[in-house]
């Protein structure tokens, strides 16, 4: 006889949700991919990988080369950027000289560059990892700020009701009547400073409305429940009731919002960095890579674009599938 | 009905006031002293004092707020700091190009989105349905930047099917020559999320009692979906389209920038890059007002579509 697992008491929301999530094969694959990106992010942030992304390891615009590509079969330095010999080009002589110089000094190169090199001969794989670190960190922290604000406002508004609720609702309607992209650009114009912190602030301060509305509704539902009345009876303070008693029961809403917003913010960071409002010069994100890649494509250098675009698409797809599955698994209606 | 409209307009006032206050606070308090932006690096204290006087920044806050309110009501935001062009004229002239792209895009997106949503709902739960939904999720995950870069390079630059970028003075020329590629890209980006959303609207209706009745009396599934379900799913669809209109205006900013279309979106990005505050302030306030008006229109349309809806 096989021993049945002993069930101590009834399973909680999280246990049940995890069980449902585990049966969903797509969700588990998505979870694995997201986890892999997070591991990569941590390794990159601690400097274990991709710390030396600015090292020149190949010739300028070295095309992708897999294991075994010997130096002989690789294009000579300089020849990687074919410049048409235009007699009217005032810089033709200089370019010729540079090309000869490049060939003479033969830039350091590795035989294996699966995604090629960029304009400066940086390894695109390392660049993609480093860029992902920026994009993911910005997306996650901004989502945390937005959900934190939304939860705080929603809790206060839903719990107290009355005039406090009216005030927050007014605030909410003001924020939602300005389209988010315009709001983001307006705040960007006002803050004047470009950089990662600014982007986090902009996205976090403009993104709280979605979580606010959902959390507020949950608090309104929960505040009259027996367990809250019981907490009230033993003399718990309002803040204790809100965050020690009610919050654990609505935290799944916050978690789902967090995953949805993180996806949106990673996409938004890429666009803002592309427009030049994001990462500073010298740093790299997927947006700044796409920005470089736009001009490279005209020269036929497609690998940086592909690398950043595919990495981002894989992460965002996995993240959204996970967010969908998480919402389904945590939705009590499905029980 | 007029009483309803009047009350709704009356209710918009506090929100509008909030928007004005928010914009005022952002630009006059968080944004710092505009005189330093305007005077640039080579500024003498005299020049700065002069600019401050011209802008009215040396007045007390309530006077400045009064000036701002007057600007909004009279549609006169003065001149652009970057080009000296009156802000009112900038908005008026940039609206046409934006609409030339946005109106066809919105119409096509709605029609294609509704048709596909019903088609997918017809085969709901099947492998096709799941495959389409997965394709939508993947399609939504690819950045709009990638769509623009790849489509512009492939279709316009390599294949020469469209002009790479540009904009003319002639409306038909613009619509038929320059607008199609941005519209196509806009559709490629927006169909996936639209389809997912509309499918959920349709599926919400499919489980209602009236659908069971329609099926029970022997109507073919096609007719049930296209006539009965569509009619009811139209309400959230209308809300979505209406609520999205003002956002679309700005949402096409990347398209306008890439294709050199002199629209509102490109103007906003330029204004942000140049710290051209009057333009950003004007656009923000008017787009917020437009959003509220479109929400009201959506409510009015409700009743036209569904006689059960009572506007009270």
Interface residues (C-beta under 8 A of the other chain):
Chain A: X170 X171 X173 X174 X175 X177 X178 X179 X180 X181 X182 X183 X185 X186 X187 X188 X189 X190 X191 X192 X267 X270 X271 X274 X275 X276 X277 X286 X287 X290 X293 X294 X297 X298 X305 X309 X312 X313 X314 X316 X317 X320 X321 X324
Chain B: X14 X15 X18 X19 X22 X23 X26 X27 X30 X31 X32 X37 X137 X138 X140 X141 X142 X143 X144 X145 X146 X149 X150 X153 X157 X246 X247 X249 X250 X251 X253 X254 X257 X268 X269 X271 X272 X273 X275 X277 X280 X283 X284 X287 X288 X291 X292
